Amino acid sequence: MLLDALIYSKNLNRYLKPVKQLIELPKKLKLIRSFKNWTQEEVAEKLGISTHAYAKIERGETDVNLSRLQQIAKVMDIADTPHPN
């Protein structure tokens, strides 16, 4: 029983890790933007979206598809490969 619980827990963590990273995404975007001394307006303009739409991304109020994530990574000049940890 304990072994089953540990196996389940280990497998669950494998699936929860990407979810945790997505939850942290808005904080990371804001941090990177701030580090670059960019406003939300500047990032939104580079992405070709409204400031309101970008602000919702930074607040985690909207889903972001892979294409948009890649676009953000390119605009912010950050790697689009996953971190090893």
C-alpha positions as a Python dict, from the first residue, in 0.01 Angstrom:
ca = {
    (1, 'M'): (0, 0, 0),
    (2, 'L'): (276, 246, 95),
    (3, 'L'): (475, 147, -213),
    (4, 'D'): (172, 212, -434),
    (5, 'A'): (127, 552, -273),
    (6, 'L'): (494, 640, -332),
    (7, 'I'): (480, 530, -695),
    (8, 'Y'): (161, 729, -747),
    (9, 'S'): (317, 1031, -577),
    (10, 'K'): (632, 1007, -790),
    (11, 'N'): (430, 981, -1111),
    (12, 'L'): (203, 1264, -1003),
    (13, 'N'): (501, 1493, -946),
    (14, 'R'): (613, 1430, -1303),
    (15, 'Y'): (282, 1571, -1424),
    (16, 'L'): (255, 1849, -1168),
    (17, 'K'): (598, 1998, -1243),
    (18, 'P'): (488, 2154, -1575),
    (19, 'V'): (173, 2284, -1405),
    (20, 'K'): (381, 2447, -1132),
    (21, 'Q'): (602, 2607, -1396),
    (22, 'L'): (295, 2748, -1572),
    (23, 'I'): (169, 2891, -1245),
    (24, 'E'): (505, 3063, -1195),
    (25, 'L'): (511, 3196, -1553),
    (26, 'P'): (336, 3528, -1483),
    (27, 'K'): (580, 3611, -1202),
    (28, 'K'): (876, 3523, -1423),
    (29, 'L'): (749, 3734, -1712),
    (30, 'K'): (705, 4035, -1487),
    (31, 'L'): (1050, 3985, -1336),
    (32, 'I'): (1219, 3960, -1676),
    (33, 'R'): (1029, 4262, -1807),
    (34, 'S'): (1125, 4464, -1501),
    (35, 'F'): (1489, 4355, -1532),
    (36, 'K'): (1490, 4485, -1889),
    (37, 'N'): (1325, 4810, -1775),
    (38, 'W'): (1040, 4754, -2019),
    (39, 'T'): (682, 4858, -1964),
    (40, 'Q'): (388, 4631, -2033),
    (41, 'E'): (305, 4865, -2320),
    (42, 'E'): (647, 4806, -2478),
    (43, 'V'): (621, 4429, -2452),
    (44, 'A'): (266, 4431, -2585),
    (45, 'E'): (372, 4642, -2882),
    (46, 'K'): (660, 4403, -2961),
    (47, 'L'): (414, 4111, -2944),
    (48, 'G'): (155, 4290, -3156),
    (49, 'I'): (-114, 4261, -2889),
    (50, 'S'): (-294, 4512, -2670),
    (51, 'T'): (-149, 4623, -2340),
    (52, 'H'): (-461, 4486, -2172),
    (53, 'A'): (-403, 4141, -2328),
    (54, 'Y'): (-40, 4134, -2216),
    (55, 'A'): (-130, 4253, -1866),
    (56, 'K'): (-373, 3960, -1840),
    (57, 'I'): (-90, 3723, -1935),
    (58, 'E'): (133, 3872, -1665),
    (59, 'R'): (-142, 3839, -1407),
    (60, 'G'): (-209, 3478, -1506),
    (61, 'E'): (-566, 3558, -1605),
    (62, 'T'): (-549, 3406, -1951),
    (63, 'D'): (-424, 3084, -2105),
    (64, 'V'): (-111, 3117, -2315),
    (65, 'N'): (-61, 2877, -2604),
    (66, 'L'): (277, 2744, -2714),
    (67, 'S'): (298, 2979, -3010),
    (68, 'R'): (249, 3282, -2785),
    (69, 'L'): (504, 3149, -2534),
    (70, 'Q'): (759, 3112, -2812),
    (71, 'Q'): (682, 3464, -2932),
    (72, 'I'): (728, 3602, -2580),
    (73, 'A'): (1056, 3412, -2541),
    (74, 'K'): (1183, 3558, -2868),
    (75, 'V'): (1076, 3913, -2783),
    (76, 'M'): (1229, 3894, -2435),
    (77, 'D'): (1539, 3720, -2572),
    (78, 'I'): (1510, 3424, -2337),
    (79, 'A'): (1570, 3058, -2411),
    (80, 'D'): (1264, 2861, -2510),
    (81, 'T'): (1419, 2536, -2390),
    (82, 'P'): (1313, 2400, -2051),
    (83, 'H'): (1535, 2449, -1749),
    (84, 'P'): (1695, 2121, -1636),
    (85, 'N'): (1555, 2150, -1281),
}
